[in-house]
Amino acid sequence: MPKLTRINPVLEILRASPGRISRLMLQQDAGRRLLEVQSLARSAHVPVIHVPRKQLDRIDRQHQGLAAVVAPKPMASVEEILAASPVPFVMLLDGIEDPQNLGGIVRTCEGAGVDGLIIPERRAAGLTDTVFQVSAGALEHLRVARVTNLARTIGVLQQSGLWIVGAEGSGGRPWYDFDYTQPVGLVMGSEGKGLRDLVKRNCDEILSLPLAGHITSLNVASAAAVFIYEVIRQRVSARG
């Protein structure tokens, strides 16, 4: 089971689904910053034990005075994600392997109100404790589905009325040149290889994020944030 050692992710789980925490270790004499954690845990009947700092250091040298033993997050289905909104907005990740990038994308998705995230079962980062902690607890509130075949899932989404937009440096049109007010799925490729050919061929549109500086590509989490907030901008503007 993952052990979470940052305050914000533990607080979000205590608020949303405390039953997933089987044990919570708090540093002895940690001070007032952990009072809210302790209060929520006791209200939810989560077992709390106080331990010396050295014991937490053995789990994670960068801990914030606690360590929570947490059961894995339950996965959503693609159908549940589609049912979350009459105009679904879905993010798909094609082989993101860095948990830091995955955590950053999760945080942006949840903050922007994306209806769900779809990730492949193989050759991709899982929902590890690092992803939980980088997302600052956002993962607890985001629907996530894992699928065996991303290209096939794209077909299912298209049959459900979604337009699928792939992000690629070689895309002909810029990221904003699309009507995102309709049901849409955004596909981001892996850090080094981008979108796989099969996934790219199944997208309805391939759009790019042009760069004017000396670097040739953006971090995938940063690129995802640009695309996500263009969707939000268009949808807010359309509502007047």
C-alpha positions, 0 to 999 in steps of 0.5 A: 500500500502507498504511504503518503507523507505530505499534508495536503494529499492526506487531508484530501483523503481524510475529507473525501474517503477516510476509509482508504487510510488504514493507519496514520503516523504523526510525528511526536511534538510536530506542532500545530500544523498537524492539528487539522490532520489529527482532528479529521482522523479522529472524527473519521475513526482512523487509527492514529499513532504518534512516532519519533521523527526518526521513524518517519525519516526511514519512510521518507526523508522529505516527510511533513511530519506524517505518514499515512498508509493508504489503500489504492484509489478505486478506478472509474469506468469510461462510462462513468466519466462520460456520464459526468457531464452533458458535454464531456471534457476528457483527458487521455494520456498516451504513455506518460511514464514520469510520475511527476508529469502525471501528478502535475497533469492530474492537478491541472485536470482537477483544478480546471474541472476536467470530467475524467482522465484515461490512462493505459494499463501498460507502459505508463506511470501508475497512480503511485504515492508520488503521483498523489503527492505531486497532485497535492491531493487532487487525485482523490477528486478526479475520475481516472480510468485505466484501459487496455487499449487506448486506440480502441477507447478513442473509438468508443469516445468517438462513437459517444459523440466526442471529438478527439484532439491530439497534441503534437509538435508537428500539428498543422494548426495551433492549439486554439484553432478548434471548437472546444465547446463540443464534447472533446477528448484531448490526447497528450503523448509521452515525454520522449516519443509523443503520440504513437502512430496508431493513436495519432491516426485515430484522432480527429484533429492534430494541433500544435503548440508553436514555440518562439524560443530556443527550446524545441518542446515543452514539458508535457504537463505544461503543454497539457495545461495550455490545452486544458485552459483553452478548452475552459476559456472557450466554454466560459466565453460561450456561456457569456 
